[in-house]
Amino acid sequence: MANFSKSNVPQFSVDVYQNEYLPEGAGEVNAIVTVTATGGGTIGSAVAAPHLYSPGQGPSAAVAIMVDCSGSMDYPPTKMRNARDATAAAIDTLRDGVHFAVIGGTHVAKEVYPGGGRVAVADATTREQARQALRSLSAGGGTAIGTWLKLADRLLSSADVAIRHGILLTDGRNEHESPQDLKAALDACAGRFTCDARGVGTDWEVKEVTGIASALLGTADIVADPAALAADFTQMMETAMGKEVADVSLRLWTPVDTTVKFVKQVAPTVEDLTGRRTEAGPRAGDYPLGSWGDESRDYHVCVEVPVAHIGQEMLAARISLVIPQPDGSAQNLGAQGLVRAVWTDDMVASTSINPQVAHYTGQAELAQVIQQGLDLRKSGDMDGATAKLGRAVQLASASGNADTAKLLAKVVDVVDAATGTVRLKAKVAEADEMTLETRSTKTVRVKK
């Protein structure tokens, strides 16, 4: 077994931002928790699984690329060619030694490369073989994404690696299996690999694609113009190759009589993790955070504590980072944060909202009102849609979320951003509306 120096080990840190002062009678405690991983390049799964780590190359990894080959990929005919080129670009981005497979997806899933229920190991020869195999990709058939995911899971789990990742591309709706079948496939794959999902063109269902990414702790996006696929696939694969630690969980311990109201990721995107808790011993629960490279993410933790008297204080929650092990134990990553509650009669102290908490509460509301506004617009409630999207413009403007403000301006005419006064545009390009919906959960970080 290799000998690992301290520099091989990822350095995780936890910072807590909160106003710990509560007025008499209050029992809700809010905190923003910033989790940061640093170390770069050769850190990673040496911690969790030294045998799965190749020095100088980063942790061992396996990637499955799932390419939609349904009949609609032939319209326009360039779309299938763009998908082949994008897959080739992603394969070129693989590190030597990474295991990989390509899956062609229709109403059934088929192995395009290497075949035989195996994964290939990336080197100059296998990359070239995979590129040749991509020539056989042609469009025809239906769409049953659950079958693609189940095949990806089988192939990825055949490799003894630290990090398992999927990339999924679709251009249409999941018409050849029931929503229950897709959900069952996602439930079966959750926690086994992470997956980035992309919709190409404008004939796919936003909630399906974002739902896949959400369940498998990956990213979702639209590639409205198929010509942009290669650049997007390259960037996705570069990010996947930068992941160094898999299956990190945020462990939340709370004292007796305390209730966890919610745990949400709030940056770089809004993702509610509350329902994904797994119990981890007395009064502790683990929330899955997926795979990590060199990066930083923010989480909003809200707990209800028993009301106490002026002058009393308590530890409302203790946060640590762990990697759960197959035997039920967990490896602690050494970073910890404390959330406190102090009851005071100082009105100024107890009524000021922590700026981080205020900012991300606004960002979470922004994501919600965009979804509500677009749903109301689709159902024909133009007054309701105008009110919700006006509130979205107001929140985006106040928080400095310029990217979302730009996307909103393609769907509404902004009369006054500060008050949220808008008019719905009479004609909206489908790609613009889908881009706003797909990216509605992207947030901007608070200036710390």
KAMO-V354891 format. One line per field, one symbol per residue. ss: DSSP state (H for helix, E for strand, - for the rest). burial: I if it has 9 or more other ideal C-beta (glycine too) atoms within 8 Angstrom, else O. Layout:
ss->???
burial->???
This chain:
ss->-----HHH--EEEEEEE---EE-----EEEEEEEEEEE-----------HHHEE---EE-EEEEEEEE--HHHH---HHHHHHHHHHHHHHH------EEEEEEE---EEEEE------EE--HHHHHHHHHHH----------HHHHHHHHHHHHH-----EEEEEEEE--------HHHHHHHHHHH----EEEEEEE-----HHHHHHHHHH----EEEE--HHHHHHHHHHHHHHHH---EEEEEEEEE-----EEEEEEEEE-E-EE-HHH-EE----EEEEEEEEE--EEEEEEEEEE--------EEEEEEEEEEEE-----EEEEEEEEEEEEEE---HHHHH---HHHHHHHHHHHHHHHHHHHHHHHH---HHHHHHHHHHHHHHHHHH--HHHHHHH---EEEEE----EEEE-----HHHHHHHHH---E------
burial->OOOOOOOIIIOIOIOIIIIIIIIOOIIIIIIIIIIIIOIOOIIIIIIIIOOIIOOOOIIIIIIIIIIIIIOIIIOOOOIIOIIIIIIIIIIOIIIOIIIIIIIIIIIOIOIIIIOOOIIIIIOOOIIOIIIOIIOOIOIOIIIIIIIIIIIIIIIIOOIOIIIIIIIIIIIIOIOOIOOOIIOIIIOIIOOIIIIIIIIIIOOIOIOIIIIIIIIIIIOIIIIIOIOIIIOIIIOIIIIIIOIIIIIIIIIIIIIOOIOIOIIIIIIOIIIOIIOOIOOIOOOIIIIIIIIIIOOOIIIIIIIIIOOIOOOOIIOIIIIIIIIIIOOOOIIOIOIOIIIIIIIIOOOOIIOOOIOIIIIIIIIIIIIOIIIIIIOIIOOOOIOIIIIIIIIIIIIIIOIOIOIIIOIIIIIIOIOOIOOIOIOIIOOOOOIIIIIIIIIIIOIIOIOO
